[in-house]
Amino acid sequence: MSSFHEQQRIYFDRGLTLSYSARMSVLRQFDHMLRAYEDRIVAALYQDFQKSEFESFTTEFSMLYEEIARAKKHLKSGCALSVYAPIGSIGQPAAPSGENLSGLI
């Protein structure tokens, strides 16, 4: 049986995460899930960090809701971008011709 990571890689490699509709659907699901479980998350934040409901909203939820709204607003323009970044190149300087510089560093 495949590992979770391998299953995610296969799903990603199929290109199913590239479309505008797929990305918007995930953002909507995340927003819905966050709102549905807000009370439970607030309780967990209180239990773990003694954060009040007000503090949880101002330091956690408000930023998440703003980021989700911003991502939805700018999603169409973001889907037009095409960036190539192989897994091993994260944190590496960009190569002008697309060559991999990881062996040089």
Biopython code that builds the backbone (N, CA, C, O; Angstrom):
import numpy as np
from Bio.PDB.StructureBuilder import StructureBuilder

atoms = [
    (1, "MET", "N", (0.851, -1.192, 0.000)),
    (1, "MET", "CA", (0.000, 0.000, 0.000)),
    (1, "MET", "C", (0.890, 1.247, 0.000)),
    (1, "MET", "O", (1.946, 1.267, 0.632)),
    (2, "SER", "N", (0.459, 2.260, -0.701)),
    (2, "SER", "CA", (1.214, 3.506, -0.806)),
    (2, "SER", "C", (1.126, 4.308, 0.482)),
    (2, "SER", "O", (0.126, 4.256, 1.199)),
    (3, "SER", "N", (2.173, 5.040, 0.757)),
    (3, "SER", "CA", (2.154, 5.929, 1.914)),
    (3, "SER", "C", (1.281, 7.141, 1.592)),
    (3, "SER", "O", (0.967, 7.412, 0.433)),
    (4, "PHE", "N", (0.904, 7.849, 2.628)),
    (4, "PHE", "CA", (0.088, 9.052, 2.447)),
    (4, "PHE", "C", (0.809, 10.049, 1.538)),
    (4, "PHE", "O", (0.199, 10.652, 0.654)),
    (5, "HIS", "N", (2.113, 10.213, 1.766)),
    (5, "HIS", "CA", (2.903, 11.142, 0.960)),
    (5, "HIS", "C", (2.885, 10.738, -0.519)),
    (5, "HIS", "O", (2.746, 11.593, -1.393)),
    (6, "GLU", "N", (3.021, 9.467, -0.793)),
    (6, "GLU", "CA", (2.995, 9.000, -2.183)),
    (6, "GLU", "C", (1.624, 9.237, -2.814)),
    (6, "GLU", "O", (1.531, 9.622, -3.980)),
    (7, "GLN", "N", (0.567, 9.007, -2.048)),
    (7, "GLN", "CA", (-0.784, 9.244, -2.552)),
    (7, "GLN", "C", (-0.991, 10.724, -2.870)),
    (7, "GLN", "O", (-1.589, 11.068, -3.890)),
    (8, "GLN", "N", (-0.490, 11.598, -1.990)),
    (8, "GLN", "CA", (-0.606, 13.031, -2.232)),
    (8, "GLN", "C", (0.190, 13.437, -3.468)),
    (8, "GLN", "O", (-0.276, 14.262, -4.254)),
    (9, "ARG", "N", (1.379, 12.873, -3.653)),
    (9, "ARG", "CA", (2.213, 13.186, -4.813)),
    (9, "ARG", "C", (1.511, 12.762, -6.109)),
    (9, "ARG", "O", (1.523, 13.500, -7.094)),
    (10, "ILE", "N", (0.907, 11.581, -6.103)),
    (10, "ILE", "CA", (0.192, 11.098, -7.282)),
    (10, "ILE", "C", (-0.974, 12.036, -7.601)),
    (10, "ILE", "O", (-1.178, 12.402, -8.759)),
    (11, "TYR", "N", (-1.733, 12.423, -6.581)),
    (11, "TYR", "CA", (-2.853, 13.349, -6.776)),
    (11, "TYR", "C", (-2.352, 14.675, -7.336)),
    (11, "TYR", "O", (-2.931, 15.206, -8.283)),
    (12, "PHE", "N", (-1.294, 15.204, -6.768)),
    (12, "PHE", "CA", (-0.737, 16.478, -7.222)),
    (12, "PHE", "C", (-0.219, 16.369, -8.655)),
    (12, "PHE", "O", (-0.462, 17.257, -9.472)),
    (13, "ASP", "N", (0.488, 15.292, -8.960)),
    (13, "ASP", "CA", (1.058, 15.113, -10.296)),
    (13, "ASP", "C", (-0.004, 14.975, -11.379)),
    (13, "ASP", "O", (0.278, 15.222, -12.551)),
    (14, "ARG", "N", (-1.199, 14.592, -11.011)),
    (14, "ARG", "CA", (-2.292, 14.496, -11.991)),
    (14, "ARG", "C", (-2.798, 15.878, -12.419)),
    (14, "ARG", "O", (-3.586, 15.984, -13.359)),
    (15, "GLY", "N", (-2.353, 16.927, -11.739)),
    (15, "GLY", "CA", (-2.732, 18.284, -12.114)),
    (15, "GLY", "C", (-4.083, 18.725, -11.604)),
    (15, "GLY", "O", (-4.605, 19.752, -12.037)),
    (16, "LEU", "N", (-4.656, 17.969, -10.694)),
    (16, "LEU", "CA", (-6.004, 18.280, -10.212)),
    (16, "LEU", "C", (-6.050, 19.520, -9.325)),
    (16, "LEU", "O", (-7.128, 20.062, -9.082)),
    (17, "THR", "N", (-4.902, 19.973, -8.841)),
    (17, "THR", "CA", (-4.874, 21.140, -7.956)),
    (17, "THR", "C", (-4.624, 22.433, -8.713)),
    (17, "THR", "O", (-4.566, 23.503, -8.106)),
    (18, "LEU", "N", (-4.474, 22.352, -10.043)),
    (18, "LEU", "CA", (-4.104, 23.528, -10.819)),
    (18, "LEU", "C", (-5.273, 24.423, -11.208)),
    (18, "LEU", "O", (-5.096, 25.628, -11.383)),
    (19, "SER", "N", (-6.439, 23.861, -11.341)),
    (19, "SER", "CA", (-7.551, 24.650, -11.871)),
    (19, "SER", "C", (-8.081, 25.654, -10.847)),
    (19, "SER", "O", (-7.985, 25.461, -9.636)),
    (20, "TYR", "N", (-8.634, 26.714, -11.381)),
    (20, "TYR", "CA", (-9.259, 27.751, -10.551)),
    (20, "TYR", "C", (-10.362, 27.137, -9.688)),
    (20, "TYR", "O", (-10.443, 27.414, -8.492)),
    (21, "SER", "N", (-11.211, 26.303, -10.294)),
    (21, "SER", "CA", (-12.351, 25.746, -9.558)),
    (21, "SER", "C", (-11.894, 24.833, -8.422)),
    (21, "SER", "O", (-12.503, 24.831, -7.352)),
    (22, "ALA", "N", (-10.833, 24.058, -8.638)),
    (22, "ALA", "CA", (-10.334, 23.182, -7.577)),
    (22, "ALA", "C", (-9.780, 24.003, -6.418)),
    (22, "ALA", "O", (-10.034, 23.693, -5.254)),
    (23, "ARG", "N", (-9.038, 25.029, -6.732)),
    (23, "ARG", "CA", (-8.450, 25.863, -5.679)),
    (23, "ARG", "C", (-9.523, 26.639, -4.924)),
    (23, "ARG", "O", (-9.458, 26.757, -3.701)),
    (24, "MET", "N", (-10.504, 27.165, -5.641)),
    (24, "MET", "CA", (-11.586, 27.900, -4.983)),
    (24, "MET", "C", (-12.391, 26.954, -4.092)),
    (24, "MET", "O", (-12.809, 27.333, -2.998)),
    (25, "SER", "N", (-12.605, 25.740, -4.555)),
    (25, "SER", "CA", (-13.337, 24.756, -3.762)),
    (25, "SER", "C", (-12.610, 24.463, -2.453)),
    (25, "SER", "O", (-13.244, 24.373, -1.402)),
    (26, "VAL", "N", (-11.300, 24.315, -2.504)),
    (26, "VAL", "CA", (-10.526, 24.043, -1.291)),
    (26, "VAL", "C", (-10.568, 25.236, -0.348)),
    (26, "VAL", "O", (-10.692, 25.061, 0.864)),
    (27, "LEU", "N", (-10.466, 26.441, -0.888)),
    (27, "LEU", "CA", (-10.549, 27.631, -0.036)),
    (27, "LEU", "C", (-11.913, 27.724, 0.645)),
    (27, "LEU", "O", (-11.997, 28.057, 1.828)),
    (28, "ARG", "N", (-12.979, 27.432, -0.098)),
    (28, "ARG", "CA", (-14.328, 27.457, 0.489)),
    (28, "ARG", "C", (-14.475, 26.387, 1.563)),
    (28, "ARG", "O", (-15.054, 26.637, 2.620)),
    (29, "GLN", "N", (-13.946, 25.188, 1.290)),
    (29, "GLN", "CA", (-14.014, 24.105, 2.272)),
    (29, "GLN", "C", (-13.252, 24.476, 3.540)),
    (29, "GLN", "O", (-13.729, 24.237, 4.649)),
    (30, "PHE", "N", (-12.067, 25.061, 3.371)),
    (30, "PHE", "CA", (-11.271, 25.460, 4.526)),
    (30, "PHE", "C", (-11.996, 26.519, 5.344)),
    (30, "PHE", "O", (-12.035, 26.436, 6.572)),
    (31, "ASP", "N", (-12.570, 27.514, 4.671)),
    (31, "ASP", "CA", (-13.320, 28.569, 5.347)),
    (31, "ASP", "C", (-14.506, 27.970, 6.104)),
    (31, "ASP", "O", (-14.751, 28.316, 7.260)),
    (32, "HIS", "N", (-15.232, 27.080, 5.452)),
    (32, "HIS", "CA", (-16.399, 26.445, 6.079)),
    (32, "HIS", "C", (-15.972, 25.610, 7.293)),
    (32, "HIS", "O", (-16.598, 25.678, 8.351)),
    (33, "MET", "N", (-14.905, 24.822, 7.131)),
    (33, "MET", "CA", (-14.422, 23.985, 8.227)),
    (33, "MET", "C", (-13.978, 24.833, 9.415)),
    (33, "MET", "O", (-14.275, 24.515, 10.567)),
    (34, "LEU", "N", (-13.267, 25.910, 9.120)),
    (34, "LEU", "CA", (-12.785, 26.782, 10.174)),
    (34, "LEU", "C", (-13.949, 27.377, 10.963)),
    (34, "LEU", "O", (-13.911, 27.424, 12.192)),
    (35, "ARG", "N", (-14.977, 27.828, 10.259)),
    (35, "ARG", "CA", (-16.142, 28.404, 10.938)),
    (35, "ARG", "C", (-16.937, 27.341, 11.693)),
    (35, "ARG", "O", (-17.438, 27.603, 12.786)),
    (36, "ALA", "N", (-17.054, 26.145, 11.117)),
    (36, "ALA", "CA", (-17.812, 25.064, 11.760)),
    (36, "ALA", "C", (-17.164, 24.605, 13.067)),
    (36, "ALA", "O", (-17.858, 24.240, 14.016)),
    (37, "TYR", "N", (-15.844, 24.626, 13.112)),
    (37, "TYR", "CA", (-15.127, 24.139, 14.286)),
    (37, "TYR", "C", (-14.516, 25.259, 15.128)),
    (37, "TYR", "O", (-13.651, 25.010, 15.968)),
    (38, "GLU", "N", (-14.963, 26.471, 14.903)),
    (38, "GLU", "CA", (-14.398, 27.616, 15.620)),
    (38, "GLU", "C", (-14.500, 27.440, 17.129)),
    (38, "GLU", "O", (-13.533, 27.703, 17.844)),
    (39, "ASP", "N", (-15.649, 27.002, 17.625)),
    (39, "ASP", "CA", (-15.819, 26.825, 19.076)),
    (39, "ASP", "C", (-14.841, 25.794, 19.637)),
    (39, "ASP", "O", (-14.260, 25.999, 20.703)),
    (40, "ARG", "N", (-14.665, 24.705, 18.927)),
    (40, "ARG", "CA", (-13.736, 23.658, 19.386)),
    (40, "ARG", "C", (-12.284, 24.155, 19.359)),
    (40, "ARG", "O", (-11.497, 23.851, 20.255)),
    (41, "ILE", "N", (-11.949, 24.912, 18.334)),
    (41, "ILE", "CA", (-10.588, 25.439, 18.226)),
    (41, "ILE", "C", (-10.333, 26.441, 19.343)),
    (41, "ILE", "O", (-9.258, 26.446, 19.943)),
    (42, "VAL", "N", (-11.318, 27.291, 19.624)),
    (42, "VAL", "CA", (-11.189, 28.261, 20.720)),
    (42, "VAL", "C", (-10.989, 27.518, 22.041)),
    (42, "VAL", "O", (-10.151, 27.915, 22.850)),
    (43, "ALA", "N", (-11.742, 26.452, 22.264)),
    (43, "ALA", "CA", (-11.601, 25.673, 23.496)),
    (43, "ALA", "C", (-10.207, 25.048, 23.588)),
    (43, "ALA", "O", (-9.601, 25.029, 24.659)),
    (44, "ALA", "N", (-9.705, 24.540, 22.470)),
    (44, "ALA", "CA", (-8.363, 23.940, 22.459)),
    (44, "ALA", "C", (-7.296, 24.995, 22.717)),
    (44, "ALA", "O", (-6.333, 24.736, 23.439)),
    (45, "LEU", "N", (-7.455, 26.188, 22.132)),
    (45, "LEU", "CA", (-6.489, 27.263, 22.361)),
    (45, "LEU", "C", (-6.501, 27.705, 23.824)),
    (45, "LEU", "O", (-5.465, 28.067, 24.383)),
    (46, "TYR", "N", (-7.684, 27.670, 24.435)),
    (46, "TYR", "CA", (-7.754, 28.006, 25.853)),
    (46, "TYR", "C", (-7.076, 26.920, 26.690)),
    (46, "TYR", "O", (-6.294, 27.214, 27.594)),
    (47, "GLN", "N", (-7.385, 25.669, 26.375)),
    (47, "GLN", "CA", (-6.815, 24.557, 27.137)),
    (47, "GLN", "C", (-5.294, 24.506, 27.016)),
    (47, "GLN", "O", (-4.600, 24.273, 28.006)),
    (48, "ASP", "N", (-4.775, 24.722, 25.814)),
    (48, "ASP", "CA", (-3.327, 24.615, 25.594)),
    (48, "ASP", "C", (-2.554, 25.872, 25.983)),
    (48, "ASP", "O", (-1.456, 25.789, 26.534)),
    (49, "PHE", "N", (-3.144, 27.051, 25.687)),
    (49, "PHE", "CA", (-2.393, 28.304, 25.856)),
    (49, "PHE", "C", (-3.086, 29.331, 26.740)),
    (49, "PHE", "O", (-2.587, 30.446, 26.893)),
    (50, "GLN", "N", (-4.221, 28.977, 27.320)),
    (50, "GLN", "CA", (-5.033, 29.880, 28.132)),
    (50, "GLN", "C", (-5.404, 31.159, 27.378)),
    (50, "GLN", "O", (-5.465, 32.242, 27.960)),
    (51, "LYS", "N", (-5.652, 31.013, 26.067)),
    (51, "LYS", "CA", (-6.093, 32.168, 25.267)),
    (51, "LYS", "C", (-7.598, 32.334, 25.430)),
    (51, "LYS", "O", (-8.355, 31.368, 25.335)),
    (52, "SER", "N", (-8.020, 33.566, 25.674)),
    (52, "SER", "CA", (-9.451, 33.846, 25.762)),
    (52, "SER", "C", (-10.059, 33.777, 24.363)),
    (52, "SER", "O", (-9.344, 33.738, 23.362)),
    (53, "GLU", "N", (-11.383, 33.762, 24.315)),
    (53, "GLU", "CA", (-12.072, 33.739, 23.019)),
    (53, "GLU", "C", (-11.705, 34.977, 22.204)),
    (53, "GLU", "O", (-11.462, 34.879, 21.001)),
    (54, "PHE", "N", (-11.666, 36.137, 22.851)),
    (54, "PHE", "CA", (-11.300, 37.377, 22.169)),
    (54, "PHE", "C", (-9.881, 37.293, 21.625)),
    (54, "PHE", "O", (-9.634, 37.646, 20.472)),
    (55, "GLU", "N", (-8.951, 36.828, 22.449)),
    (55, "GLU", "CA", (-7.562, 36.723, 22.020)),
    (55, "GLU", "C", (-7.407, 35.713, 20.887)),
    (55, "GLU", "O", (-6.635, 35.938, 19.954)),
    (56, "SER", "N", (-8.135, 34.607, 20.964)),
    (56, "SER", "CA", (-8.090, 33.608, 19.888)),
    (56, "SER", "C", (-8.562, 34.213, 18.570)),
    (56, "SER", "O", (-7.966, 33.987, 17.517)),
    (57, "PHE", "N", (-9.637, 34.982, 18.648)),
    (57, "PHE", "CA", (-10.153, 35.572, 17.413)),
    (57, "PHE", "C", (-9.187, 36.610, 16.860)),
    (57, "PHE", "O", (-8.923, 36.633, 15.658)),
    (58, "THR", "N", (-8.657, 37.473, 17.729)),
    (58, "THR", "CA", (-7.794, 38.549, 17.226)),
    (58, "THR", "C", (-6.429, 38.056, 16.768)),
    (58, "THR", "O", (-5.837, 38.648, 15.865)),
    (59, "THR", "N", (-5.911, 36.976, 17.373)),
    (59, "THR", "CA", (-4.574, 36.521, 16.995)),
    (59, "THR", "C", (-4.571, 35.333, 16.033)),
    (59, "THR", "O", (-3.551, 35.064, 15.399)),
    (60, "GLU", "N", (-5.667, 34.633, 15.916)),
    (60, "GLU", "CA", (-5.701, 33.439, 15.068)),
    (60, "GLU", "C", (-6.737, 33.562, 13.953)),
    (60, "GLU", "O", (-6.385, 33.593, 12.774)),
    (61, "PHE", "N", (-8.000, 33.632, 14.323)),
    (61, "PHE", "CA", (-9.077, 33.569, 13.343)),
    (61, "PHE", "C", (-9.123, 34.762, 12.402)),
    (61, "PHE", "O", (-9.314, 34.594, 11.198)),
    (62, "SER", "N", (-8.950, 35.963, 12.936)),
    (62, "SER", "CA", (-9.071, 37.139, 12.063)),
    (62, "SER", "C", (-8.028, 37.096, 10.950)),
    (62, "SER", "O", (-8.332, 37.448, 9.810)),
    (63, "MET", "N", (-6.808, 36.671, 11.260)),
    (63, "MET", "CA", (-5.769, 36.589, 10.219)),
    (63, "MET", "C", (-6.096, 35.502, 9.201)),
    (63, "MET", "O", (-5.905, 35.693, 8.000)),
    (64, "LEU", "N", (-6.588, 34.362, 9.681)),
    (64, "LEU", "CA", (-6.946, 33.286, 8.757)),
    (64, "LEU", "C", (-8.086, 33.701, 7.835)),
    (64, "LEU", "O", (-8.027, 33.477, 6.626)),
    (65, "TYR", "N", (-9.119, 34.304, 8.406)),
    (65, "TYR", "CA", (-10.258, 34.737, 7.587)),
    (65, "TYR", "C", (-9.827, 35.790, 6.558)),
    (65, "TYR", "O", (-10.283, 35.763, 5.415)),
    (66, "GLU", "N", (-8.959, 36.703, 6.958)),
    (66, "GLU", "CA", (-8.458, 37.712, 6.024)),
    (66, "GLU", "C", (-7.640, 37.078, 4.910)),
    (66, "GLU", "O", (-7.785, 37.457, 3.748)),
    (67, "GLU", "N", (-6.786, 36.123, 5.243)),
    (67, "GLU", "CA", (-5.964, 35.456, 4.232)),
    (67, "GLU", "C", (-6.812, 34.637, 3.269)),
    (67, "GLU", "O", (-6.536, 34.613, 2.070)),
    (68, "ILE", "N", (-7.837, 33.969, 3.778)),
    (68, "ILE", "CA", (-8.735, 33.204, 2.909)),
    (68, "ILE", "C", (-9.453, 34.150, 1.953)),
    (68, "ILE", "O", (-9.543, 33.876, 0.756)),
    (69, "ALA", "N", (-9.965, 35.263, 2.480)),
    (69, "ALA", "CA", (-10.665, 36.244, 1.634)),
    (69, "ALA", "C", (-9.722, 36.824, 0.583)),
    (69, "ALA", "O", (-10.107, 36.987, -0.575)),
    (70, "ARG", "N", (-8.489, 37.134, 0.982)),
    (70, "ARG", "CA", (-7.511, 37.671, 0.039)),
    (70, "ARG", "C", (-7.172, 36.643, -1.044)),
    (70, "ARG", "O", (-7.077, 36.980, -2.224)),
    (71, "ALA", "N", (-6.994, 35.401, -0.634)),
    (71, "ALA", "CA", (-6.679, 34.347, -1.605)),
    (71, "ALA", "C", (-7.820, 34.162, -2.594)),
    (71, "ALA", "O", (-7.582, 33.991, -3.790)),
    (72, "LYS", "N", (-9.067, 34.193, -2.102)),
    (72, "LYS", "CA", (-10.221, 34.069, -3.004)),
    (72, "LYS", "C", (-10.276, 35.241, -3.980)),
    (72, "LYS", "O", (-10.532, 35.055, -5.169)),
    (73, "LYS", "N", (-10.035, 36.440, -3.474)),
    (73, "LYS", "CA", (-10.111, 37.641, -4.303)),
    (73, "LYS", "C", (-9.076, 37.624, -5.426)),
    (73, "LYS", "O", (-9.361, 38.049, -6.546)),
    (74, "HIS", "N", (-7.888, 37.140, -5.127)),
    (74, "HIS", "CA", (-6.791, 37.194, -6.096)),
    (74, "HIS", "C", (-6.500, 35.846, -6.753)),
    (74, "HIS", "O", (-5.469, 35.682, -7.406)),
    (75, "LEU", "N", (-7.393, 34.896, -6.585)),
    (75, "LEU", "CA", (-7.136, 33.547, -7.076)),
    (75, "LEU", "C", (-7.011, 33.487, -8.594)),
    (75, "LEU", "O", (-6.114, 32.821, -9.113)),
    (76, "LYS", "N", (-7.892, 34.169, -9.310)),
    (76, "LYS", "CA", (-7.833, 34.099, -10.776)),
    (76, "LYS", "C", (-6.503, 34.593, -11.310)),
    (76, "LYS", "O", (-5.920, 33.964, -12.193)),
    (77, "SER", "N", (-6.022, 35.693, -10.798)),
    (77, "SER", "CA", (-4.746, 36.212, -11.279)),
    (77, "SER", "C", (-3.603, 35.300, -10.852)),
    (77, "SER", "O", (-2.612, 35.182, -11.572)),
    (78, "GLY", "N", (-3.721, 34.663, -9.712)),
    (78, "GLY", "CA", (-2.685, 33.754, -9.239)),
    (78, "GLY", "C", (-2.625, 32.461, -10.018)),
    (78, "GLY", "O", (-1.554, 31.867, -10.145)),
    (79, "CYS", "N", (-3.754, 32.009, -10.545)),
    (79, "CYS", "CA", (-3.773, 30.766, -11.318)),
    (79, "CYS", "C", (-3.080, 30.931, -12.653)),
    (79, "CYS", "O", (-2.682, 29.942, -13.270)),
    (80, "ALA", "N", (-2.930, 32.156, -13.107)),
    (80, "ALA", "CA", (-2.285, 32.391, -14.392)),
    (80, "ALA", "C", (-0.771, 32.255, -14.287)),
    (80, "ALA", "O", (-0.086, 32.077, -15.294)),
    (81, "LEU", "N", (-0.251, 32.340, -13.056)),
    (81, "LEU", "CA", (1.195, 32.247, -12.864)),
    (81, "LEU", "C", (1.653, 30.805, -12.972)),
    (81, "LEU", "O", (0.946, 29.889, -12.552)),
    (82, "SER", "N", (2.813, 30.606, -13.523)),
    (82, "SER", "CA", (3.406, 29.280, -13.619)),
    (82, "SER", "C", (4.812, 29.355, -13.052)),
    (82, "SER", "O", (5.668, 30.061, -13.586)),
    (83, "VAL", "N", (5.047, 28.634, -11.978)),
    (83, "VAL", "CA", (6.345, 28.667, -11.309)),
    (83, "VAL", "C", (6.890, 27.253, -11.246)),
    (83, "VAL", "O", (6.188, 26.327, -10.840)),
    (84, "TYR", "N", (8.133, 27.088, -11.645)),
    (84, "TYR", "CA", (8.790, 25.790, -11.566)),
    (84, "TYR", "C", (9.756, 25.814, -10.399)),
    (84, "TYR", "O", (10.721, 26.579, -10.399)),
    (85, "ALA", "N", (9.500, 24.982, -9.408)),
    (85, "ALA", "CA", (10.389, 24.900, -8.257)),
    (85, "ALA", "C", (10.472, 23.442, -7.828)),
    (85, "ALA", "O", (9.636, 22.989, -7.046)),
    (86, "PRO", "N", (11.468, 22.687, -8.322)),
    (86, "PRO", "CA", (11.599, 21.299, -7.906)),
    (86, "PRO", "C", (11.790, 21.203, -6.402)),
    (86, "PRO", "O", (12.355, 22.107, -5.786)),
    (87, "ILE", "N", (11.327, 20.122, -5.815)),
    (87, "ILE", "CA", (11.356, 19.935, -4.367)),
    (87, "ILE", "C", (12.731, 20.236, -3.778)),
    (87, "ILE", "O", (12.817, 20.909, -2.750)),
    (88, "GLY", "N", (13.791, 19.763, -4.391)),
    (88, "GLY", "CA", (15.127, 19.956, -3.853)),
    (88, "GLY", "C", (15.653, 21.363, -3.958)),
    (88, "GLY", "O", (16.707, 21.666, -3.399)),
    (89, "SER", "N", (14.944, 22.244, -4.664)),
    (89, "SER", "CA", (15.458, 23.590, -4.891)),
    (89, "SER", "C", (14.931, 24.619, -3.903)),
    (89, "SER", "O", (15.313, 25.787, -3.972)),
    (90, "ILE", "N", (14.067, 24.212, -2.992)),
    (90, "ILE", "CA", (13.517, 25.152, -2.032)),
    (90, "ILE", "C", (14.663, 25.758, -1.224)),
    (90, "ILE", "O", (15.479, 25.033, -0.654)),
    (91, "GLY", "N", (14.719, 27.077, -1.177)),
    (91, "GLY", "CA", (15.756, 27.769, -0.444)),
    (91, "GLY", "C", (17.037, 27.958, -1.229)),
    (91, "GLY", "O", (17.995, 28.543, -0.724)),
    (92, "GLN", "N", (17.064, 27.469, -2.461)),
    (92, "GLN", "CA", (18.249, 27.604, -3.303)),
    (92, "GLN", "C", (18.088, 28.826, -4.207)),
    (92, "GLN", "O", (16.959, 29.212, -4.512)),
    (93, "PRO", "N", (19.189, 29.444, -4.643)),
    (93, "PRO", "CA", (19.074, 30.562, -5.569)),
    (93, "PRO", "C", (18.536, 30.081, -6.916)),
    (93, "PRO", "O", (18.794, 28.953, -7.336)),
    (94, "ALA", "N", (17.795, 30.944, -7.574)),
    (94, "ALA", "CA", (17.223, 30.587, -8.873)),
    (94, "ALA", "C", (18.310, 30.542, -9.932)),
    (94, "ALA", "O", (19.175, 31.416, -9.986)),
    (95, "ALA", "N", (18.261, 29.526, -10.766)),
    (95, "ALA", "CA", (19.213, 29.397, -11.866)),
    (95, "ALA", "C", (18.648, 30.126, -13.073)),
    (95, "ALA", "O", (17.480, 29.923, -13.405)),
    (96, "PRO", "N", (19.421, 30.961, -13.740)),
    (96, "PRO", "CA", (18.895, 31.755, -14.841)),
    (96, "PRO", "C", (18.343, 30.916, -15.984)),
    (96, "PRO", "O", (17.367, 31.317, -16.618)),
    (97, "SER", "N", (18.939, 29.765, -16.265)),
    (97, "SER", "CA", (18.471, 28.967, -17.398)),
    (97, "SER", "C", (17.619, 27.791, -16.972)),
    (97, "SER", "O", (17.335, 26.917, -17.791)),
    (98, "GLY", "N", (17.203, 27.741, -15.716)),
    (98, "GLY", "CA", (16.389, 26.648, -15.217)),
    (98, "GLY", "C", (17.213, 25.474, -14.731)),
    (98, "GLY", "O", (16.655, 24.462, -14.309)),
    (99, "GLU", "N", (18.546, 25.591, -14.784)),
    (99, "GLU", "CA", (19.385, 24.500, -14.306)),
    (99, "GLU", "C", (19.345, 24.449, -12.793)),
    (99, "GLU", "O", (19.062, 25.456, -12.143)),
    (100, "ASN", "N", (19.622, 23.297, -12.233)),
    (100, "ASN", "CA", (19.580, 23.092, -10.793)),
    (100, "ASN", "C", (20.937, 23.447, -10.202)),
    (100, "ASN", "O", (21.948, 22.865, -10.593)),
    (101, "LEU", "N", (20.978, 24.383, -9.276)),
    (101, "LEU", "CA", (22.214, 24.821, -8.654)),
    (101, "LEU", "C", (22.478, 24.132, -7.320)),
    (101, "LEU", "O", (23.456, 24.457, -6.646)),
    (102, "SER", "N", (21.623, 23.183, -6.924)),
    (102, "SER", "CA", (21.748, 22.604, -5.588)),
    (102, "SER", "C", (23.087, 21.934, -5.365)),
    (102, "SER", "O", (23.558, 21.903, -4.228)),
    (103, "GLY", "N", (23.726, 21.394, -6.396)),
    (103, "GLY", "CA", (25.009, 20.757, -6.225)),
    (103, "GLY", "C", (26.145, 21.747, -6.032)),
    (103, "GLY", "O", (27.230, 21.363, -5.595)),
    (104, "LEU", "N", (25.916, 23.001, -6.347)),
    (104, "LEU", "CA", (26.952, 24.022, -6.255)),
    (104, "LEU", "C", (27.033, 24.652, -4.868)),
    (104, "LEU", "O", (28.006, 25.331, -4.543)),
    (105, "ILE", "N", (26.014, 24.424, -4.062)),
    (105, "ILE", "CA", (25.950, 25.095, -2.768)),
    (105, "ILE", "C", (26.228, 24.115, -1.654)),
    (105, "ILE", "O", (26.219, 24.493, -0.483)),
]
sb = StructureBuilder()
sb.init_structure("model")
sb.init_model(0)
sb.init_chain("A")
sb.init_seg("    ")
for serial, (resi, resn, name, xyz) in enumerate(atoms, 1):
    if name == "N":
        sb.init_residue(resn, " ", resi, " ")
    sb.init_atom(name, np.array(xyz, "f"), 0.0, 1.0, " ", f" {name:<3s}", serial, name[0])
structure = sb.get_structure()
